[in-house]
């Protein structure tokens, strides 16, 4: 759960308010309804949705989601699972009564263990998760990203000290200005690795 939390928080803090929930949703759906962990993720998902709607001037949607998100987070510790829950609740209270506040102030930040996370701060597993989320949000071929992550894991497990897949997946997440170029380079490496796998497939079948 920790890596999912951190990936979603970093994605949100970078301004991808709609995409942030994708880092949390799969884990949230596996949790028993009403548990503290489920309430945290449910509340965060609705919080980011409220911010998204407010940024798009859907005031009614923002108010409704802010109210329901606050209800899910109500009663959780101020820093549950390291997330700045108390600050999120305060932001939701404001948003529920004045959704246009988002036009006068920056979106309230999310923190984890006191750190305002950004994509460059993520460790390996959270970076891999963020790569898939960003690919879906920004319209990149998710298959290339998924295979790039898989090949990066394979290279790491094989003991390689460096891997173009690891470097390029990380750069795809951390370098927004070069993202398209990085993706093209990653796609080239992925295509070559796929071709290599296809060349040896079935060679030793009877």
Buried (B, 14 or more C-beta within 10 A) or exposed (E): BEBBBBBBBBBBBBBBBBBBBBBBBEBBEEBEEEEEBBBBBBBBBBBBBBBBBBBEEBBEBBBBBBBBBBBBBEEBEEBBBBBBBBBBBEBBEBBBEBBEBBEEEEBBBBBBEEEEBBBEBBEBEBBBBBBBBBBEBBEBEBEBBBBBBBBBBEBBEEEEEEBBBBBBBBBBBBBBEEBEEBBEBBBEBBEEBBEEEEEEEEEEEE
